[in-house]
Structure formats: C-alpha cells, structure tokens
Amino acid sequence: MGAMEKIKEIEAEMARTQKNKATNYHLGTLKAKLAKLRSELLIEQSGGGSGGPSEGFDVARLGDARVALIGFPSVGKSTLQCKLTGTESEAAAYEFTTLTCIPGTMHYKGSKVQVLDLPGIIEGAAHGKGRGKEVIACARNADAILIVLDAGKEGLNRHREILENELETVGIRLNERPPDVTFTKKAGGGVRFASTLPLTKLGPDPAKLATSIMREYRITSADLLAREDISVDQLVDVIVGNRVYKPCCYFYNKIDTITVEEVDQLARMPHSLVGSVAKKYNIAEPLEDDPLKAMIWDYLGLTRIYTKRKGTQPDLNEPVVLSAIRKGTTVMALCQNISTQMLRDFNFAMVWGKSAKHSPQRCGVNHPLQDEDVVQIVTKTNAQQRQDKNYQSMVQGFSDKYHKKKFDAKKKKQGKLRR
C-alpha cells in the first residue's frame, strides 16, 4: 500500500470516528500518523527529480519585508502587482500567464516591500501539481502572504478553503502564533510531560497522548512543557518542528462582477478586503495610499524609526524600518540594522515618541519601539570601553586588520613595479 492510499485510509477512519473525550487519544494518534505520512510523501516526491528546473524562483531578498501573492490562475495577481509596485508583468485573459516568479518593490511610508508575483496554483499543488512546490517554497520564505481570490468564483469553488488546505499540508500555518510549548529531545531518560495549567483539549491523559505521538516519530526521550491549553494539532506541530507561522490577508478581486449583498458577505470574512483592480476599488496607483497597502503594512508589523545625532534635528526623510517578523522592533534591532559595531559600543539610547513614558527617556537595548519614534544612540566613551574585559582582544583585532591591509597594499604596489 502506497503513501497516498494510507493517507486516504486514515482520513476515512478519522471521518468515521466520533469526536469525544473517549476517542481523543485515538484521533491524536491518527493525526500524528497522517502528518508523518504527508511529510514522507513530500520528501519522496521532492527527491524524485520530477519537478524540473525552477528558473526564476531564486529571488534575492531585497527591501524591508517580502510579500508573496498566492492564488488560482487568472484572478488578477499580475495586474495587482503592477498597481502595487509599478512593475510590468504580463497579463492576459488566459490562465497560467505568469510562469515564473516576478519580483517588484512597493514603496509605502518610507519602506520598501518586495512583492512576488507567483504562478497560479491549483488543487494538489502541495504534491507538485502545476509547479506548486516552487510556489509554496517562495511562500515559506516570505514574511507575509497575500491570497488573491476571484470574488465572482468564490461562492461556488471554495478557492479560499482549497488554498488554505494546500498551505496547511506543507506546514504553513496562517494567522496563527506558535504555541507556548517547550520541547527538547534528549539522549535518554524517557519522556517527561508537564504543564502549567489544565489541558482540556488532549483528553483525560495528555501525557499518554504526547508519548504516543512521539513514538510515531521514533522519539523515546524528551522533555515537553506546555504553558497554554494546546490542541492535538498544535502538539503534533511542536513535535514535528518544521512548521512556519505566517500572517496572511485575503484580497477579493473583481467585486464589480457580483451583487452588493455578496460583496458585503465577503467583506465580513476574517482578514479580508474586497476591491477591484480594474475599477480601482480599494487600490490606487503605486505611489498613492490605499486600504490594501495599509492592510499589508499592518500585517507585516513594520515600524518606522527616525534617528538623530546629538545637538541636531532628527532625519525625517529616510527612516529606519524595523520588522517585528524578522529582528523585532527593539533598540537592539535598530542597532543591528544600522551597524553591528554600534551594538558592540552601545551605552544607552534616548527615545522620543509614543513608546517613551517621558520625552526623552533613557532606555536600554531591550526597550520596545513604536512607529515614528525618534532615537538617539549614545555609545561608550573610551574610558568605558577600556573597562570591558574584551577590550584587549578587540584592540588586537583592529591592529591585525590594519597591518594586514597595509601589507596587502605594499604587496600590490610591488607587483605593479615588477611589471
């Protein structure tokens, strides 16, 4: 029996089984087996070499954040990217117009957001249909996902549900946060399970269920500590360990083809925005503000920080854009974004803005910043640097770099003279 037949058999057994406290242990074991079979199937298909070359999908990461456009063919992704970024992408009335990844840059509130126009995917993309693996791989590496849907076809075809299932199959969790669970594998000692609160979703014996799921993945010794009331699916995700959690928003395009009642129903869906690229509903020109750009900005968690030197006015033209998804929005992330040497010589920061209790406020590296804060970084004095225990090695490192640079320049000059 192949992997697909086993998956179908387990899914049929889960559909027949009633959901209650008595069957919770059995269902949890089945879910663990199902997740393991799906992972093995994906590895087997990716190793078969049937996917072919992935030209155009290796896109360099540029800008402050990255957004991937996911959707079925002919829903308006290429036209939407042109409106967001100004990038010319081929658009036509037939399906699969875009055959590779087309990058573009959206300029909004002083930030640069990379928008990827990916080929349309179909049902079964998680198993390689329609170059689905390359598309989903780009989605895993993006900071956020924008799912584009055709409002005229959504009522009959359930495109939103299909796309969510395809992304969930390959381990992408949309609009979820990682469960507050600590899981550590050990060389021996067996399984130790503990929790800081009652677990109501794992049945009468959560430790037995967790041990059974670990056995499916051949884990015999581990420590697991749950700090929230997790479900069986969340427990499987923690044990598997290869899940990614992405913010996702949905854009229903072509609302000019449906009735007002249907538009109102779609607009009330969670994480959703309705509009029309052709009629410019909720979408404007590349350099203009509109609700879709604002929604993307909010889901990316971007924060603008203005820097200033001592005794001067802050630079309000070019903000430093921090991302809550990448490095965070603390003073430490600001220093890392500017220079690693600034973080090494950091003494304290003076902060003006919404995050400060009073203006200015003297803060450390762990102070969380908010949008449009003004920050002045104060570095250590020479006397303070000399008190650092790593000061001698740091000076020696600078000396070695200087003499190496001087030696290389002298050697290069001697080589020119010999010619």
KETORGU-463312 format. One line per 3 residues: number of its first residue (from 1); for each residue x, y, z of C-alpha. Coordinates in pm, 1 decimal, decimal comma. Example, Ala and Ser with C-alpha at 12.3 -4.5 7.8 and 13.67 -1.06 7.14 Angstrom:
BEGIN
1	1230,0 -450,0 780,0  1367,0 -106,0 714,0
end
This chain:
BEGIN
1	0,0 0,0 0,0  141,8 337,9 -106,6  156,4 656,3 97,4
4	-144,1 813,4 -78,6  -360,2 505,7 -9,3  -257,0 510,8 357,7
7	-339,4 881,9 381,4  -685,0 825,6 230,5  -748,0 530,6 463,6
10	-653,3 733,4 773,2  -866,2 1028,4 659,0  -1163,4 795,2 608,7
13	-1113,7 644,6 955,2  -1095,8 993,3 1111,5  -1420,4 1087,5 934,6
16	-1594,7 776,8 1073,3  -1471,7 827,7 1430,0  -1687,5 1035,2 1661,8
19	-1514,9 1319,9 1841,5  -1539,0 1297,2 2220,3  -1314,2 1250,5 2520,8
22	-1306,6 872,7 2481,0  -1179,2 887,9 2120,7  -940,3 1180,6 2171,8
25	-638,8 951,9 2220,1  -719,1 752,4 1904,5  -774,4 1064,4 1694,2
28	-449,8 1216,6 1818,0  -257,4 906,3 1714,2  -423,2 912,6 1371,4
31	-334,6 1280,1 1323,7  27,9 1207,7 1409,0  37,1 921,4 1155,9
34	-127,6 1145,0 894,4  124,7 1425,8 944,8  414,5 1178,6 924,3
37	284,1 1021,1 600,2  235,1 1362,2 439,7  590,0 1464,5 529,6
40	729,2 1138,2 390,2  526,4 1182,5 73,0  659,7 1535,8 18,7
43	1018,7 1421,4 75,7  972,8 1128,5 -161,5  827,3 1346,4 -437,4
46	1090,7 1616,9 -399,3  1368,4 1357,6 -421,0  1226,9 1202,8 -737,3
49	1351,9 1484,2 -957,3  1020,7 1517,8 -1141,6  974,5 1882,0 -1056,9
52	1218,3 2006,4 -1322,1  1416,2 2327,2 -1307,7  1286,6 2620,0 -1105,6
55	1406,8 2909,7 -1317,8  1317,5 3249,1 -1178,8  1219,7 3123,4 -834,3
58	1557,3 3201,0 -672,7  1489,0 3566,4 -596,9  1728,7 3770,3 -385,4
61	1574,3 3909,9 -68,3  1551,1 4289,3 -100,2  1379,1 4563,2 96,1
64	1241,6 4571,1 447,3  992,3 4283,9 404,7  867,8 4032,4 149,2
67	508,5 3951,8 48,3  409,5 3656,5 -172,9  97,7 3672,9 -393,3
70	-80,1 3335,1 -389,3  -390,8 3249,5 -587,6  -552,5 3045,2 -860,3
73	-481,1 3130,5 -1226,2  -648,5 3437,2 -1377,3  -753,4 3604,6 -1052,1
76	-558,8 3926,1 -1123,8  -228,3 3874,7 -937,1  -10,0 4025,7 -1212,2
79	-234,1 4329,3 -1253,9  -246,1 4374,1 -876,2  134,0 4362,5 -852,3
82	156,8 4626,5 -1126,2  -72,4 4854,7 -921,9  124,4 4794,8 -602,1
85	478,3 4823,2 -737,5  464,6 4965,3 -1090,7  639,8 4651,9 -1223,8
88	532,0 4548,5 -1572,6  418,2 4184,9 -1557,5  249,9 4001,9 -1844,2
91	-127,1 3985,6 -1801,4  -376,0 3821,1 -2037,2  -722,9 3670,8 -2044,3
94	-597,3 3310,0 -2042,8  -477,4 3102,4 -1749,0  -112,7 3049,4 -1642,9
97	7,1 3375,4 -1798,6  278,3 3401,4 -1531,3  515,2 3103,8 -1549,1
100	788,9 3222,3 -1312,9  837,3 3448,9 -1011,3  824,2 3820,3 -1094,5
103	959,1 4047,0 -815,3  861,9 4410,0 -760,6  909,5 4674,2 -490,8
106	623,6 4855,3 -318,4  712,7 5195,4 -168,6  489,9 5283,3 125,9
109	551,6 5509,8 426,2  922,9 5524,2 357,9  959,3 5144,9 343,7
112	1047,5 4912,0 57,7  839,3 4594,9 46,6  928,2 4323,1 -203,4
115	614,7 4181,5 -370,6  647,7 3846,1 -550,5  403,5 3763,2 -831,3
118	398,0 3382,7 -832,1  242,7 3146,5 -1088,9  -113,3 3041,1 -1022,3
121	-154,3 2719,8 -825,7  -425,8 2457,1 -845,4  -569,0 2193,9 -613,1
124	-295,7 1940,4 -540,7  -15,6 2198,9 -551,0  125,2 2065,6 -225,1
127	206,0 1740,4 -407,7  370,9 1909,0 -706,7  85,1 1987,1 -945,9
130	132,9 2300,0 -1158,5  479,0 2383,0 -1018,4  312,1 2408,2 -681,6
133	624,8 2312,0 -486,1  824,3 2608,4 -617,7  535,9 2844,6 -543,0
136	487,8 2713,2 -189,4  864,2 2725,8 -123,6  857,3 3100,4 -200,8
139	558,9 3137,7 31,2  751,7 2970,5 316,0  1036,8 3221,0 274,1
142	809,0 3527,3 262,0  734,2 3746,2 563,1  361,7 3753,3 482,0
145	120,8 3602,8 229,9  -143,3 3787,8 28,3  -400,3 3544,2 -111,7
148	-578,7 3688,8 -415,8  -924,5 3547,7 -488,7  -1180,8 3598,0 -763,3
151	-1495,0 3727,8 -595,8  -1713,1 3601,7 -880,5  -1594,7 3239,8 -841,0
154	-1553,7 3216,9 -464,2  -1915,4 3128,8 -386,6  -1910,7 2809,6 -594,6
157	-1549,5 2690,5 -598,9  -1436,3 2743,5 -236,2  -1095,6 2870,5 -355,6
160	-1011,7 3014,3 -14,5  -1063,0 2681,8 162,3  -863,0 2492,0 -102,9
163	-565,5 2728,6 -80,7  -565,5 2717,4 299,7  -563,8 2336,2 291,3
166	-276,9 2328,1 40,5  -64,0 2560,1 252,9  -150,8 2374,8 573,1
169	-49,6 2042,6 415,0  310,4 2164,1 369,6  333,4 2306,1 722,3
172	237,9 2672,3 671,2  8,4 2799,0 945,8  -184,7 3112,9 853,6
175	-261,0 3384,9 1109,4  -158,3 3161,9 1399,8  112,5 3211,0 1657,5
178	349,4 2934,4 1767,6  215,2 2750,1 2073,4  382,1 2833,9 2403,0
181	538,0 2490,1 2442,3  898,6 2395,7 2516,2  1008,2 2070,4 2352,0
184	1361,5 1933,1 2398,4  1490,3 1598,4 2273,3  1726,8 1401,7 2499,3
187	1964,0 1109,6 2463,2  1795,9 912,8 2742,6  1568,7 930,0 3043,6
190	1232,2 871,1 2875,9  951,4 1119,5 2815,1  872,4 1382,0 3078,3
193	549,5 1574,8 3024,7  442,3 1876,0 3233,5  205,7 2171,0 3206,9
196	144,5 2491,6 3398,5  -235,9 2476,0 3357,7  -507,4 2214,4 3295,7
199	-507,9 2076,9 2938,7  -870,9 2030,6 2833,0  -813,5 1951,8 2463,2
202	-583,1 1648,9 2497,5  -823,8 1410,0 2665,7  -810,9 1261,4 3014,2
205	-440,1 1159,8 2990,3  -237,0 1423,2 2798,0  96,3 1260,3 2889,3
208	-9,0 927,5 2735,0  -124,5 1101,7 2416,3  200,5 1300,2 2386,7
211	407,1 983,2 2440,1  208,1 801,2 2170,5  260,3 1083,4 1918,9
214	633,3 1088,7 1992,4  653,5 714,7 1930,5  521,1 771,3 1578,7
217	830,0 985,1 1514,4  1062,4 741,7 1698,8  1124,5 981,8 1986,5
220	1175,1 789,3 2309,8  1331,9 1056,5 2532,2  1225,4 1419,6 2550,8
223	1106,4 1697,4 2782,8  781,3 1875,2 2698,6  640,5 2169,4 2895,8
226	306,0 2323,2 2791,5  226,2 2675,9 2910,5  -110,2 2702,3 2734,5
229	-411,9 2484,3 2660,0  -297,0 2333,7 2327,0  -486,4 2108,6 2088,2
232	-373,9 1780,6 1931,9  -282,4 1956,0 1605,4  -65,4 2206,7 1791,4
235	104,1 1925,5 1983,4  187,1 1748,2 1655,6  323,6 2072,8 1510,7
238	553,1 2120,5 1810,0  688,3 1765,4 1790,4  739,6 1775,4 1412,3
241	917,8 2110,6 1444,9  917,1 2223,0 1078,4  608,1 2442,3 1083,2
244	618,5 2810,0 986,6  368,1 3070,7 1103,9  282,7 3344,8 856,0
247	48,1 3644,9 870,4  -195,9 3624,6 580,9  -452,9 3863,4 436,5
250	-709,0 3794,0 163,7  -797,2 4026,1 -124,9  -1121,1 3953,1 -312,2
253	-1071,5 4096,7 -660,8  -1332,5 4168,4 -930,3  -1614,1 4267,7 -693,1
256	-1771,4 4460,9 -981,6  -1896,7 4123,6 -1115,1  -2110,6 4031,0 -810,3
259	-2403,0 4180,6 -620,3  -2382,5 4420,5 -325,6  -2507,9 4150,4 -87,4
262	-2228,7 3914,1 -194,6  -1969,9 4193,0 -155,0  -2095,3 4258,1 198,7
265	-2070,9 3886,2 281,8  -1710,7 3863,1 154,3  -1608,8 4185,1 331,2
268	-1716,1 4035,0 665,1  -1480,4 3738,0 624,5  -1184,5 3748,4 867,9
271	-858,5 3905,1 747,9  -1026,9 4006,4 422,5  -1051,2 4311,2 195,9
274	-1269,6 4346,0 -112,7  -1180,7 4551,1 -418,6  -1133,1 4565,8 -791,6
277	-802,4 4633,0 -962,9  -971,6 4720,7 -1292,7  -1216,7 4968,0 -1134,5
280	-961,1 5090,7 -875,3  -1178,2 4998,6 -576,0  -959,7 4997,0 -259,7
283	-646,9 5001,0 -479,1  -471,8 5310,3 -618,1  -156,3 5390,2 -814,7
286	185,3 5260,3 -695,5  287,5 5575,7 -505,7  -60,5 5656,7 -365,7
289	-207,4 5547,6 -33,6  -493,1 5296,5 -37,6  -658,9 5044,0 201,0
292	-476,0 4741,8 54,3  -128,9 4889,8 110,5  -230,6 4988,3 464,1
295	-351,8 4633,1 531,6  -24,7 4482,6 404,6  170,1 4727,7 623,7
298	-26,3 4626,6 934,3  13,4 4252,1 874,0  389,1 4287,0 817,2
301	430,0 4461,3 1153,5  664,2 4730,4 1018,5  779,5 5021,7 1233,4
304	945,5 5345,2 1119,3  1222,2 5479,1 1343,1  1387,2 5819,5 1291,2
307	1743,7 5864,4 1411,0  1918,6 6179,3 1528,9  2266,3 6289,7 1630,4
310	2338,3 6484,2 1944,7  2256,3 6854,2 1901,9  2088,4 6811,1 1559,2
313	1735,4 6766,4 1429,0  1615,2 6412,6 1351,3  1633,6 6285,5 992,9
316	1264,9 6258,7 893,4  1330,6 6181,5 525,3  1483,8 5833,3 547,5
319	1350,4 5628,5 841,7  1499,6 5301,0 955,4  1225,1 5041,5 902,4
322	1212,6 4757,6 1155,3  1014,2 4437,5 1115,8  851,3 4253,5 1404,9
325	870,9 3932,7 1198,1  1245,0 3948,5 1124,8  1460,0 4100,4 1401,7
328	1195,8 4269,5 1615,5  1126,4 4633,5 1697,2  1356,5 4690,8 1994,6
331	1653,3 4923,9 2031,2  1879,0 4620,9 1981,5  1716,2 4551,0 1642,4
334	1770,9 4916,4 1547,3  2142,7 4891,6 1627,8  2173,8 4564,2 1435,3
337	2000,1 4723,0 1137,9  2243,7 5015,7 1133,2  2575,6 4856,5 1234,1
340	2696,7 4565,4 1446,1  2974,8 4790,0 1576,8  2709,9 5028,3 1714,4
343	2557,5 4743,1 1912,3  2900,9 4648,6 2049,7  2972,6 5006,2 2163,9
346	2614,1 5073,1 2282,4  2582,5 5264,0 2610,7  2219,8 5384,0 2619,6
349	1953,5 5533,6 2393,3  1744,2 5849,3 2421,1  1391,8 5791,2 2288,9
352	1121,6 6042,6 2194,6  777,5 5926,6 2088,1  486,1 5700,4 2176,5
355	698,4 5429,8 2337,3  859,9 5672,8 2584,5  699,1 5743,1 2922,5
358	851,7 6090,6 2911,1  1047,4 6275,1 2641,4  1325,8 6194,8 2620,4
361	1352,1 5863,7 2801,7  1682,9 5691,4 2864,0  1647,6 5326,8 2755,1
364	1845,4 5005,3 2716,3  1871,9 4766,3 2422,9  1553,2 4573,8 2514,7
367	1322,2 4876,7 2503,2  1035,1 4815,9 2252,9  993,2 5093,8 1997,0
370	675,3 5215,3 1828,9  605,0 5368,7 1490,7  765,7 5710,5 1424,1
373	977,1 5711,7 1740,2  1292,2 5927,4 1738,6  1603,9 5756,9 1876,8
376	1949,9 5887,4 1961,2  2213,5 5618,6 2023,8  2485,0 5711,8 2275,2
379	2796,9 5495,3 2252,4  3050,1 5416,3 2523,6  3335,4 5656,1 2593,2
382	3699,0 5545,2 2558,3  3727,7 5509,9 2934,4  3418,9 5284,6 2943,4
385	3549,4 5073,1 2656,5  3879,5 5015,7 2838,4  3688,4 4862,9 3129,8
388	3542,0 4596,3 2901,2  3700,9 4252,9 2953,7  3721,5 4202,6 2574,6
391	3889,2 4537,7 2514,5  4241,5 4396,7 2462,0  4129,3 4135,6 2208,8
394	3921,9 4398,2 2027,0  4222,6 4634,1 2001,2  4440,5 4346,1 1882,8
397	4183,3 4261,6 1617,9  4179,7 4618,6 1487,7  4560,8 4621,4 1483,5
400	4575,8 4295,3 1287,5  4329,2 4424,7 1029,4  4524,6 4748,3 988,6
403	4861,0 4577,6 939,3  4710,9 4318,9 702,3  4556,6 4593,4 491,3
406	4889,7 4782,6 489,8  5081,6 4467,0 393,6  4838,4 4385,4 109,5
409	4869,2 4739,7 -28,2  5251,0 4719,5 -18,9  5249,0 4381,1 -191,4
412	5014,7 4509,6 -461,0  5240,8 4812,3 -520,7  5549,8 4591,3 -551,6
415	5367,6 4373,8 -804,5  5292,0 4676,5 -1023,3  5655,7 4790,2 -1012,0
418	5782,4 4447,9 -1127,2  5566,4 4468,3 -1434,9
end
